[in-house]
Amino acid sequence: MQWRNMSENGKQTTIALENNTWEIIDTVSKNNWHKWAVSKLESRPAGATKAGWLRNAAIDECNKLLVN
């Protein structure tokens, strides 16, 4: 498990994800994980956790790479 701090809408938050999930995010974001995460969190529905939403977004990105 790895924790990363980020700022979203002027508020500090910590996101905890599995190491391999962060590796996927670092790869698909071209090592600009913060910008990628903020953009993905903009579409987070009410009730979805930030970590869960980012995990699903990372899996979606991975699936897109496998299909193409």
C-alpha positions as CSV (number, residue, x, y, z in Angstrom):
1,M,0.0,0.0,0.0
2,Q,1.3,3.4,-0.9
3,W,-0.1,6.8,0.2
4,R,0.2,10.0,-1.8
5,N,-0.8,13.5,-0.8
6,M,-2.6,15.7,-3.2
7,S,-4.5,19.0,-3.4
8,E,-8.0,19.0,-4.9
9,N,-10.1,22.1,-5.1
10,G,-7.8,23.8,-2.5
11,K,-8.1,20.9,0.0
12,Q,-5.4,18.5,1.0
13,T,-6.2,14.8,0.9
14,T,-4.3,11.5,1.0
15,I,-5.0,8.7,-1.4
16,A,-4.0,5.1,-0.4
17,L,-3.7,2.6,-3.3
18,E,-1.9,-0.6,-3.9
19,N,1.7,-0.2,-5.3
20,N,0.8,-1.8,-8.6
21,T,-2.2,0.6,-9.0
22,W,0.2,3.6,-8.5
23,E,2.5,2.0,-11.1
24,I,-0.3,1.8,-13.6
25,I,-1.3,5.4,-12.9
26,D,2.3,6.6,-13.2
27,T,2.5,4.9,-16.6
28,V,-0.7,6.1,-18.1
29,S,-0.2,9.6,-16.7
30,K,3.3,9.8,-18.1
31,N,4.5,10.4,-14.5
32,N,2.1,13.3,-14.0
33,W,-0.2,11.4,-11.6
34,H,-1.5,14.5,-9.8
35,K,-2.9,16.1,-12.9
36,W,-4.3,12.7,-14.1
37,A,-5.9,12.0,-10.7
38,V,-7.5,15.5,-10.5
39,S,-9.0,15.1,-14.0
40,K,-10.4,11.7,-13.2
41,L,-11.8,12.8,-9.8
42,E,-13.9,15.5,-11.6
43,S,-16.3,12.8,-12.8
44,R,-16.5,10.9,-9.5
45,P,-20.1,10.2,-8.6
46,A,-21.5,10.9,-5.2
47,G,-20.8,8.0,-2.9
48,A,-17.7,6.8,-4.7
49,T,-14.5,7.0,-2.7
50,K,-11.6,8.8,-4.2
51,A,-9.3,5.7,-4.0
52,G,-12.0,3.4,-5.4
53,W,-12.7,5.8,-8.3
54,L,-9.0,6.2,-9.2
55,R,-8.5,2.4,-8.9
56,N,-11.3,1.9,-11.4
57,A,-10.0,4.6,-13.7
58,A,-6.6,3.0,-13.7
59,I,-8.1,-0.4,-14.6
60,D,-10.1,1.3,-17.4
61,E,-6.9,2.8,-18.8
62,C,-5.1,-0.5,-18.6
63,N,-8.0,-2.2,-20.5
64,K,-7.8,0.5,-23.2
65,L,-4.1,-0.2,-23.7
66,L,-4.8,-4.0,-24.0
67,V,-7.5,-3.5,-26.6
68,N,-5.4,-1.2,-28.7
